[in-house]
Amino acid sequence: MRTPLIAPLRLRAAFVAGVAALLAVTVPVIVVDGRPLAADLAVGRALIAPGSDVVVALTQLGSGAVLYPVLAAVAVWRRVAGTPWRAAVTPLLVFAAVQTLEAVTFVTLVRPGPLGGVASFSSGHATAAVLGWGLVAGEFGVRGRYALVAAVGAVVGLSRVALGAHWLSDVVAGWGLGVAVLAAVCAAPAVTARRAAGTRPALASTEPGSAEPGSAEPGSAGPAPAGPAPAGPGSAGPVAGRSAAGGAGRDSAAGTATGSSGGSVGDVAGGGRTVGVVAAVPPGTRAAVQRWLTTARGAWVIPAVAALVPLVPLVVVPGPDRMKDLLVYYGAGSTAGSGSDVYEFRTVFDMPFTYPPFAAVLSEPLSRVPLGLLQVLWVVASLAALVGVARFAMRPVVTRIGLPLTLALLLVSAPVRSHLRFGQVGLFLVLLVAVDLLRRHRREGLGLGVAIAVKLTPAVFVPWLLVTGRFRTFVVVTATSVAATVAGLLLLWPSAAEYLWRALWDSDRFGANDVVGNQSVRGMLLRTGLPDHAVSLLWLASALVLVAVGTFGAWRLERDGNRLGAVGVLAALSVAVSPISWVHHLVWLVLPLAALVAARRYGPAAAWAAVLTASLPSLGAAGLRAGTGHPVFWHLVVDAQGLTAVATVVFLPWLLRARARSAARGSTRRCRSASRVSPAVGDRTIQLADQWAGRSIRDYIRQDQ
């Protein structure tokens, strides 16, 4: 969107006001458990007049049925005018993302409605009116357009109260969210420009026609004059764009940087020119932050605080309800030690043992440890495995943001929270596979074979070993998994027949497979309500297609030398095609996420991490129970995390290979430049680039010549 005609200081004030309004009503509503506030009752008595045709028409200005077509038309108009398609569709995507965020965030806060029934907090129409029309207004350089947006937002919000659809506090929350997001979006171009220039604005002057100096930032040479500033140590350099004295037109809020550093000139605001005096950010600031995250001992405070998120619930949960899956391993190990059939075992929650016999053999020593001590040891071992997963499976992330912050993000993620809550084995299996496949060693395949013997889902890696011609590793994996399984069958002979002929094939032993926690493709299909035979056929067909697509994509990535990407695709495949993939199974997705970071796809990686942090299945289920919004939307929220696994199988190879091709083209240009300076240096550079990019840079040069 265009840079807005609003002073940066006003954008900050608008953002703070929006957040303050949102918090000012959200906190009291939560405190009173959703009951209407005194102001809600007073305003409701004065305004509620349901059935007015005029009010119904006005409230549609905040509906998606009106705003989505308008934003789509604006996007098409901008694209036709020559705007890159990503920039053209950004307002539409922002609007859709915020609507989703608003619905998901407050879905559990259901309160009694003004006319009976229930009302959802906050008002989506109020948010949509402010944000949607604000995004539209941002495309046009007309004075007073944001005042018109405020008027439309006020009318739509009050119409929701008049129709009895929301309380006033719902509407204020919607206004606050819309204003805060709109201010952030308007400020984004200025922030991006300053980041590119390595500068930030100081306080701006808003006197009509003046260009008063602002206060200097730390590290600058001192207060900068209003005109072009001389370059000097720590100064921002000359301010680009129109000067305060000679600019007759409107300047952007960010300005345009000249050279390696530049300034930002504000825009016409209120009738005068707002000039932001710029002071340089020390060039090593970002490096200093990264160095602190990666080396400072104080950075370990971050994961220490984050660990409270999964560990506090373990303490407050009653003992019998704590780590239910660990209770299964504990009881199955005890049953195995007594010589009984482990597949007939049930916990007090009627949970059976569902793993291969070798897992029961490994569980037998656990039954000899007091349960309370075992739970403590399991948590400690899980945290140690988490450190190993970060170091081996997420090395690119650790290199980028440091081990402490990586661990903190893992600890607050939904899969790790679920792993610790139930006492699961997923982290240990991910660590086994990562250590086995992501480093060079002579016994490659041993860890993968053990993981398959403990749980069958890692078997999706086996076809990849065949198509990549790694027959020695294939033999090691097969021999290890078969030997461990046979050993388990022999040691637990009373359980052998039960496992081979019934437990191995009966997925209903896990309980209801259509609950929201099952994020596999089969779980999604079961929740559609289709007949069981149709679900089985669709699941088998989709599993075969995904296995073929995923194996082919992993083969291409392995051929290109991207082992992490190949393993990441197959890790996501194990989540997608498994009959059941509970939320804690999604811990496998740390591997493809690390591959995105290694390819410098930071935007998709950050978005994916956010999706994996939220408890989307529970939020979607709450939305379906509340009956607010369209059921299809809430079903998509329920399935969102599993759908990311499917999308990874299909699109991750393309994303990673596209980035590699882009890097190869950049290397080609650099190599040509180097070869012009010195043939010897150029040849050596081309040789190194060939090794790094995994393809012949010389072929590109010959094509260009």
C-alpha positions in Angstrom: 0.0 0.0 0.0 1.1 3.6 -0.5 3.0 5.4 2.3 0.3 7.2 4.3 0.0 11.0 4.7 0.3 10.6 8.5 3.2 11.7 10.7 5.1 8.8 12.2 4.4 10.2 15.7 0.7 10.1 15.0 0.9 6.5 13.8 2.6 5.5 17.1 -0.1 7.4 19.0 -2.9 5.6 17.0 -1.3 2.2 17.6 -0.9 2.8 21.3 -4.5 4.1 21.5 -5.8 1.1 19.7 -4.0 -1.4 22.0 -5.1 0.6 25.0 -8.7 0.5 24.0 -8.6 -3.2 23.3 -7.0 -3.9 26.7 -9.3 -1.5 28.5 -12.4 -3.5 27.6 -10.9 -7.0 27.3 -9.5 -7.2 30.8 -12.8 -6.2 32.6 -14.8 -8.5 30.4 -12.6 -11.4 31.3 -12.7 -10.5 35.0 -16.5 -10.5 35.1 -16.6 -13.8 33.1 -18.2 -12.2 30.0 -21.1 -10.5 31.7 -22.1 -7.1 30.3 -20.4 -4.1 31.9 -22.3 -1.1 33.3 -21.6 0.9 30.2 -22.8 -1.9 28.0 -26.2 -1.9 29.8 -26.6 1.9 29.7 -25.7 2.3 26.0 -27.7 -0.8 25.1 -30.9 0.6 26.7 -30.4 3.9 24.7 -29.5 2.4 21.3 -30.9 -1.0 20.8 -33.6 -0.8 18.1 -33.6 -4.1 16.2 -35.3 -4.4 12.8 -34.4 -1.0 11.3 -33.7 -1.4 7.6 -31.4 1.6 7.5 -29.3 0.2 10.4 -29.1 -3.2 8.7 -27.9 -1.6 5.5 -25.3 0.5 7.3 -23.9 -2.5 9.3 -23.1 -4.2 5.9 -20.3 -1.7 5.4 -18.3 -3.8 7.9 -19.1 -7.2 6.4 -16.7 -9.3 4.4 -19.3 -9.6 1.7 -18.7 -5.9 0.9 -15.1 -5.5 1.8 -13.5 -8.5 0.1 -14.8 -7.6 -3.4 -13.7 -4.0 -2.8 -10.2 -5.0 -1.7 -10.0 -7.5 -4.5 -10.9 -4.8 -7.0 -8.2 -2.5 -5.5 -5.7 -5.3 -5.9 -6.6 -5.8 -9.5 -6.4 -2.1 -10.2 -2.9 -1.8 -8.6 -1.7 -4.8 -10.5 -2.9 -3.4 -13.8 -1.2 -0.1 -12.8 2.1 -2.0 -12.6 2.4 -2.8 -8.9 4.1 -6.1 -8.2 1.4 -8.7 -7.5 2.7 -9.4 -3.9 2.3 -5.7 -3.0 -1.0 -5.5 -4.8 -2.6 -8.3 -2.8 -1.0 -7.4 0.5 -4.0 -5.3 1.8 -6.4 -8.2 1.0 -4.2 -10.7 2.7 -3.8 -8.5 5.8 -7.5 -8.1 6.0 -8.1 -11.8 5.8 -5.4 -12.6 8.3 -6.7 -10.1 10.9 -10.3 -11.4 10.5 -9.0 -14.9 11.2 -6.9 -13.7 14.1 -9.8 -11.9 15.7 -12.1 -14.8 15.3 -9.7 -17.4 16.7 -8.3 -15.2 19.5 -11.7 -14.5 21.1 -13.6 -17.6 20.2 -13.6 -18.9 23.8 -14.9 -15.6 25.2 -18.6 -16.2 24.7 -21.0 -13.9 26.6 -24.7 -13.4 26.9 -26.1 -11.4 24.0 -28.1 -8.1 24.4 -31.3 -9.8 23.0 -30.7 -13.2 24.6 -28.6 -16.1 23.3 -24.9 -15.6 23.1 -22.6 -12.9 21.6 -19.0 -13.3 20.7 -16.3 -10.9 21.8 -15.3 -8.7 20.0 -17.2 -7.2 17.1 -15.8 -8.5 13.8 -17.8 -5.9 11.9 -16.2 -3.0 13.8 -12.7 -4.4 13.2 -13.4 -5.0 9.5 -14.9 -1.5 9.0 -11.9 0.3 10.5 -9.2 -1.9 9.0 -10.9 -2.7 5.6 -11.8 0.8 4.7 -8.6 2.1 6.1 -6.6 -0.2 3.8 -8.7 1.0 0.9 -8.1 4.6 1.9 -4.4 4.0 2.0 -4.4 3.6 -1.7 -5.6 7.1 -2.4 -3.8 10.4 -1.6 -6.9 12.3 -0.5 -6.8 14.6 2.5 -9.2 13.7 5.3 -9.7 10.1 4.1 -8.9 8.6 7.5 -11.4 10.9 9.2 -14.0 9.4 6.8 -12.8 5.9 7.7 -13.2 6.8 11.4 -16.8 7.9 10.7 -17.6 4.7 8.8 -16.1 2.6 11.6 -18.2 4.5 14.2 -21.4 4.1 12.3 -20.8 0.3 11.7 -19.9 -0.2 15.4 -22.9 1.6 16.8 -25.1 -0.2 14.3 -24.0 -3.5 15.8 -25.2 -2.2 19.2 -28.4 -0.9 17.8 -29.2 -4.3 16.2 -28.5 -6.1 19.5 -25.7 -8.1 17.9 -23.0 -6.9 20.3 -22.4 -4.9 23.5 -20.6 -1.6 23.4 -17.5 -3.3 24.9 -17.4 -5.7 22.0 -17.5 -2.8 19.6 -14.8 -0.9 21.4 -12.5 -4.0 21.3 -13.2 -4.3 17.6 -12.3 -0.6 17.0 -9.2 -0.9 19.1 -7.9 -4.0 17.2 -8.7 -2.4 13.8 -7.0 0.9 14.7 -3.9 -0.8 16.0 -3.5 -3.1 13.0 -4.1 -0.2 10.6 -1.5 1.9 12.2 1.0 -0.9 12.1 0.3 -1.5 8.4 0.6 2.2 7.6 3.9 2.4 9.4 5.3 -0.7 7.7 6.6 1.1 4.6 8.5 3.6 6.7 9.9 0.9 8.9 11.0 -1.1 5.9 12.6 1.9 4.3 14.5 2.9 7.5 15.7 -0.7 7.8 17.0 -0.7 4.3 18.7 2.6 5.0 19.9 1.6 8.4 18.2 4.7 10.0 15.4 5.5 12.3 13.6 8.8 12.8 13.8 11.0 15.9 10.9 13.0 17.2 9.2 14.9 14.4 8.2 18.5 14.2 4.6 19.2 13.1 4.7 23.0 12.8 3.1 24.2 9.6 5.8 24.8 7.0 8.6 24.3 9.4 11.5 21.9 9.7 12.5 22.1 13.3 15.3 19.8 14.4 14.4 16.8 16.5 16.3 15.4 19.4 19.3 13.4 18.4 19.4 9.7 19.0 22.2 8.1 21.0 25.1 7.4 18.7 24.4 10.4 16.4 26.7 13.4 16.1 24.3 15.6 17.9 21.1 17.6 17.0 20.8 17.7 13.2 19.9 20.9 11.4 16.7 21.2 9.5 18.3 21.3 6.1 20.7 18.8 4.6 23.0 17.6 7.3 26.7 17.1 6.7 27.9 13.6 6.8 30.0 12.8 9.8 30.7 10.1 12.3 27.5 8.6 13.4 25.3 11.0 11.4 22.6 9.9 9.0 24.0 11.6 6.0 22.0 13.9 3.8 18.2 13.7 4.0 16.9 12.6 0.6 13.6 13.6 -1.0 12.1 17.1 -1.0 13.5 19.5 1.6 11.3 21.5 4.0 12.0 24.7 2.1 11.6 23.6 -1.5 9.2 20.6 -1.6 5.8 21.6 -2.9 4.5 18.1 -3.2 3.8 15.5 -0.6 6.8 13.5 0.7 6.5 10.0 2.0 6.6 9.2 5.7 9.8 7.2 5.2 11.6 9.3 2.6 14.1 7.8 0.2 17.5 6.9 1.3 20.5 8.1 -0.7 23.6 6.1 -0.7 24.3 3.7 2.1 22.4 5.8 4.7 19.7 8.3 4.4 16.9 10.2 6.1 13.2 10.2 6.4 11.0 13.2 5.7 7.5 13.2 7.0 4.4 14.1 5.0 2.0 16.9 5.0 -0.1 16.5 8.1 -2.9 18.9 9.1 -1.7 21.7 6.8 2.0 21.8 7.6 5.0 19.7 6.7 6.2 17.1 9.2 9.9 16.6 9.0 11.4 13.7 10.8 15.1 14.3 11.7 17.0 11.1 11.3 19.8 9.7 13.5 21.8 6.7 12.5 21.3 3.4 14.2 24.7 2.0 15.1 25.5 -0.5 12.3 26.4 -3.2 14.7 23.1 -3.2 16.7 21.6 -6.2 15.0 24.9 -8.1 15.2 25.1 -7.2 18.9 21.7 -8.6 19.6 22.5 -11.8 17.7 25.8 -12.1 19.5 24.0 -11.7 22.8 21.4 -14.3 21.9 24.1 -16.8 20.9 26.8 -16.2 23.5 25.5 -14.3 26.6 24.6 -16.3 29.7 21.8 -13.9 30.3 20.0 -15.2 27.2 19.2 -18.4 29.1 16.6 -16.5 31.1 14.4 -16.7 28.0 14.0 -20.5 27.8 13.9 -20.6 31.6 10.8 -18.4 31.6 9.4 -20.2 28.5 9.7 -23.6 30.3 7.0 -22.4 32.8 4.4 -22.6 30.0 4.5 -26.5 29.7 5.8 -27.3 33.2 3.4 -25.4 35.4 0.4 -27.3 34.1 2.2 -30.5 35.0 2.5 -29.4 38.6 -1.1 -28.2 39.0 -2.7 -31.2 37.3 -3.8 -33.9 39.8 -1.4 -36.9 40.0 -3.7 -39.5 38.4 -4.3 -37.2 35.4 -0.6 -36.4 34.9 1.3 -37.7 31.8 -1.4 -40.2 30.7 0.7 -41.7 27.9 3.5 -42.3 30.3 1.1 -44.3 32.4 0.5 -46.5 29.4 4.2 -47.2 29.0 4.5 -47.8 32.7 1.6 -50.3 32.8 2.5 -52.0 29.6 6.1 -52.5 30.9 4.7 -54.0 34.1 2.4 -56.3 32.1 5.3 -57.4 29.8 7.4 -58.2 32.8 4.7 -60.4 34.2 4.4 -62.4 31.0 0.9 -61.3 30.2 -0.5 -59.9 26.9 0.5 -56.2 26.8 -2.2 -55.5 24.2 -4.9 -56.5 26.7 -3.7 -53.9 29.1 -5.8 -50.8 29.8 -5.1 -47.8 32.1 -7.7 -46.4 34.4 -8.6 -44.1 31.5 -9.2 -47.2 29.3 -6.1 -46.3 27.2 -4.4 -49.3 25.5 -0.8 -49.9 24.5 -0.6 -49.3 20.8 3.1 -49.6 20.0 5.1 -52.5 18.5 6.4 -55.2 20.9 9.9 -53.8 20.9 8.6 -50.6 22.5 7.0 -52.7 25.3 10.4 -54.4 25.9 12.0 -51.0 26.3 9.2 -50.0 28.7 9.7 -52.9 31.0 12.6 -51.3 33.0 10.4 -48.2 33.5 7.9 -50.2 35.5 10.6 -50.8 38.1 10.9 -47.1 39.0 8.5 -45.4 41.3 5.9 -43.6 39.2 6.5 -40.1 40.7 10.2 -40.4 40.2 9.7 -41.7 36.7 7.6 -38.7 35.8 10.3 -36.3 37.0 13.0 -38.3 35.1 10.9 -38.3 32.0 10.5 -34.6 32.0 14.3 -34.1 32.5 15.0 -36.6 29.7 12.5 -34.9 27.4 14.1 -31.5 28.0 17.5 -33.0 27.3 16.1 -34.5 24.1 14.7 -31.0 23.2 18.2 -29.6 23.5 19.5 -32.4 21.2 16.7 -31.7 18.7 17.6 -28.0 18.6 21.3 -28.7 18.1 21.0 -31.5 15.5 17.6 -31.0 13.7 17.4 -27.2 13.9 21.0 -26.1 13.5 20.2 -23.4 11.0 17.7 -21.9 13.4 20.2 -22.0 16.3 22.8 -20.3 14.0 20.3 -17.6 13.2 18.8 -16.8 16.6 20.8 -18.8 19.1 20.2 -21.9 21.2 18.4 -20.2 24.1 15.7 -18.5 21.9 15.3 -21.6 19.8 14.6 -23.7 22.9 12.2 -21.0 24.1 10.2 -21.2 20.9 10.1 -25.0 21.1 9.0 -25.0 24.7 5.9 -22.8 24.0 5.0 -24.6 20.8 1.8 -26.8 20.9 3.6 -30.1 19.9 6.2 -29.8 22.7 3.6 -28.7 25.2 1.5 -31.7 24.3 4.6 -34.0 24.4 5.4 -32.9 28.0 1.8 -32.9 29.1 1.2 -36.5 28.1 4.7 -37.9 28.6 5.2 -38.9 25.0 8.2 -40.3 23.0 8.1 -38.1 19.9 11.1 -35.9 20.8 13.3 -39.0 21.3 12.3 -40.4 17.9 13.0 -37.1 16.2 16.4 -36.9 17.8 17.2 -40.5 16.8 16.4 -39.8 13.2 18.1 -36.4 13.1 21.3 -37.7 14.6 21.2 -40.6 12.2 20.5 -38.9 8.9 21.8 -35.3 9.3 25.4 -36.1 10.1 28.0 -38.3 8.5 28.9 -41.5 10.3 29.6 -45.1 9.4 26.5 -46.6 11.1 23.9 -44.6 9.1 20.5 -46.2 9.3 20.8 -47.6 12.8 18.9 -44.8 14.5 16.1 -44.9 11.9 15.8 -48.6 12.2 15.3 -48.4 16.0 12.8 -45.5 15.6 10.7 -47.7 13.2 10.9 -50.6 15.7 9.5 -48.3 18.4 6.9 -46.6 16.2 6.0 -47.4 12.6 5.5 -43.9 11.2 9.2 -43.2 10.4 8.9 -46.1 7.9 8.0 -43.4 5.3 11.8 -42.8 5.0 12.5 -46.3 3.6 11.3 -45.7 0.0 13.4 -42.6 -0.2 16.5 -44.7 0.7 15.7 -47.0 -2.3 15.1 -44.3 -4.9 18.3 -42.4 -3.9 20.4 -45.5 -4.3 21.5 -45.7 -0.7 21.2 -49.5 -0.5 23.7 -49.9 2.3 21.6 -47.6 4.6 18.4 -49.3 3.4 19.8 -52.7 4.5 20.9 -51.4 7.9 17.5 -49.8 8.5 15.6 -52.9 7.4 17.8 -55.3 9.4 17.7 -53.2 12.5 13.9 -52.7 12.5 13.2 -56.3 11.6 15.6 -57.7 14.2 14.3 -55.4 17.0 10.6 -56.3 16.1 11.4 -60.1 16.0 13.2 -59.8 19.3 10.2 -58.1 20.8 7.8 -60.7 19.4 10.0 -63.5 20.9 10.4 -61.9 24.3 6.7 -61.1 24.5 5.5 -64.3 22.9 2.0 -64.1 24.6 1.5 -60.8 22.9 2.8 -61.8 19.4 -0.3 -63.2 17.9 -2.5 -60.4 19.2 -0.1 -57.8 17.7 0.4 -59.5 14.3 -3.3 -60.3 13.6 -5.3 -57.6 15.4 -3.5 -54.7 17.1 -1.3 -53.9 14.1 -4.3 -53.3 11.9 -7.0 -52.0 14.3 -6.7 -48.2 14.5 -9.9 -48.0 16.5 -8.0 -49.3 19.5 -6.7 -45.7 19.8 -10.2 -44.5 20.6 -12.3 -42.0 18.5 -10.2 -41.1 15.5 -12.3 -38.1 14.4 -11.5 -35.9 17.4 -9.9 -32.6 16.7 -6.5 -33.7 18.0 -6.0 -36.1 15.1 -4.3 -33.9 12.5 -3.6 -36.6 9.9 -5.3 -36.6 6.5 -7.4 -39.5 7.8 -8.5 -37.5 10.8 -9.6 -34.6 8.6 -11.6 -36.9 6.4 -13.3 -38.5 9.3 -14.4 -35.1 10.5 -16.2 -34.4 7.2 -18.9 -36.9 8.1 -18.4 -39.1 5.1 -19.2 -42.8 5.4 -16.4 -45.0 6.8 -15.8 -46.9 3.5 -15.5 -43.6 1.6 -13.1 -42.2 4.1 -11.0 -45.4 3.9 -10.8 -45.2 0.1 -10.0 -41.5 0.1 -7.4 -41.9 2.7 -5.6 -44.7 1.0 -5.7 -42.9 -2.3 -4.4 -39.6 -0.8 -1.7 -41.5 1.2 -0.4 -43.2 -1.9 -0.3 -39.9 -3.8 1.4 -38.1 -0.9 4.0 -40.8 -0.5 4.8 -40.7 -4.2 4.9 -36.8 -4.3 6.9 -36.6 -1.0 9.4 -39.3 -2.0 10.0 -37.7 -5.4 10.5 -34.3 -3.8 12.9 -35.7 -1.2 14.8 -37.4 -4.0 15.2 -34.2 -5.9 16.4 -32.3 -2.8 18.8 -35.1 -1.9 20.1 -35.0 -5.5 20.7 -31.2 -5.1 22.6 -31.8 -1.9 19.9 -30.6 0.5 19.7 -33.4 3.0 17.9 -31.3 5.6 15.2 -30.4 3.1 14.8 -34.0 2.0 14.5 -35.2 5.6 12.1 -32.4 6.4 9.7 -33.4 3.5 9.6 -37.0 4.8 9.1 -35.9 8.4 6.0 -33.9 7.3 4.9 -37.0 5.2 5.0 -39.1 8.3 2.5 -36.7 10.0 0.2 -36.5 6.9 -0.2 -40.2 6.0 -0.3 -41.7 9.5 -3.7 -43.1 10.5 -3.5 -41.0 13.6 -1.3 -37.9 14.2 -2.0 -36.3 17.5 -0.7 -32.8 18.1 2.4 -34.1 19.9 3.3 -35.9 16.6 3.7 -32.5 15.0 7.1 -32.2 16.7 8.4 -33.8 13.5 7.7 -30.6 11.7 10.7 -28.9 13.3 12.7 -30.5 10.5 11.0 -28.9 7.5 10.8 -25.6 9.5 14.6 -25.7 9.9 15.0 -26.4 6.2 13.0 -23.2 5.5 15.3 -21.2 7.7 18.4 -22.7 6.1 17.0 -21.5 2.7 16.5 -18.0 4.2 12.7 -18.4 3.8 12.2 -16.5 7.1 8.7 -15.2 6.4 7.1 -18.7 5.8 9.1 -20.1 8.7 7.9 -17.5 11.2 4.3 -17.9 10.0 4.5 -21.6 10.4 6.0 -21.3 13.8 3.1 -19.1 14.9 0.6 -21.7 13.5 2.4 -24.5 15.5 2.4 -22.4 18.7 -1.4 -21.8 18.9 -3.7 -24.5 20.1 -5.7 -24.3 16.9 -7.6 -27.6 17.1 -9.0 -26.6 20.5 -9.8 -23.0 19.3 -11.6 -24.4 16.2 -13.6 -26.8 18.3 -14.6 -24.0 20.6 -15.7 -21.9 17.6 -17.9 -24.8 16.3 -19.5 -25.2 19.8 -20.2 -21.5 20.0 -21.8 -21.4 16.6 -20.2 -18.1 15.6 -19.0 -17.8 12.1 -19.3 -20.3 9.3 -18.6 -23.9 10.2 -16.3 -24.3 7.2 -14.0 -21.6 8.6 -13.8 -23.3 12.0 -13.1 -26.7 10.4 -10.2 -25.1 8.6 -8.9 -23.7 11.9 -9.2 -27.2 13.4 -7.3 -28.8 10.5 -4.8 -25.9 10.0 -1.8 -27.6 11.6 -2.3 -30.9 9.8 -2.9 -29.0 6.5 0.6 -27.4 6.9 2.1 -30.9 6.9 0.3 -31.7 3.6 1.4 -28.4 2.1 5.0 -29.1 3.2 5.0 -32.4 1.3 3.7 -30.8 -1.8 5.4 -27.3 -1.8 8.6 -27.5 0.3 10.7 -29.0 -2.4 9.6 -26.3 -4.8 10.3 -23.5 -2.3 13.8 -24.8 -1.4 14.8 -25.5 -5.0 13.5 -22.1 -6.1 15.7 -20.5 -3.5 18.7 -22.6 -4.6 18.2 -21.5 -8.2 18.0 -17.9 -7.2 21.2 -18.2 -5.2 22.9 -19.9 -8.2 21.9 -17.0 -10.5 23.4 -14.6 -8.0 26.6 -16.7 -7.8 26.8 -16.6 -11.6 26.7 -12.9 -11.7 29.4 -12.6 -9.0 31.5 -15.2 -10.7 31.4 -13.4 -14.1 32.5 -10.2 -12.3 35.3 -12.0 -10.5 36.5 -13.6 -13.8 36.8 -10.2 -15.5 39.2 -9.0 -12.7 41.3 -12.1 -12.4 40.9 -15.3 -14.4 42.5 -17.3 -11.6 40.3 -15.8 -8.9 37.3 -16.2 -11.2 37.9 -19.9 -11.9 38.4 -20.6 -8.2 35.2 -18.7 -7.3 33.2 -20.6 -9.9 34.6 -23.8 -8.6 33.5 -23.0 -5.0 30.1 -21.8 -6.2 29.6 -25.1 -8.1 30.3 -27.0 -5.0 27.9 -24.9 -3.0 25.0 -24.6 -5.4 25.1 -28.3 -6.5 24.9 -27.5 -10.2 27.2 -26.1 -12.9 27.6 -22.4 -12.8 29.6 -22.5 -16.0 26.4 -23.7 -17.8 24.7 -20.4 -16.8 27.7 -18.4 -18.1 27.8 -20.2 -21.4 24.1 -19.6 -21.9 24.5 -15.9 -21.2 27.5 -15.7 -23.6 
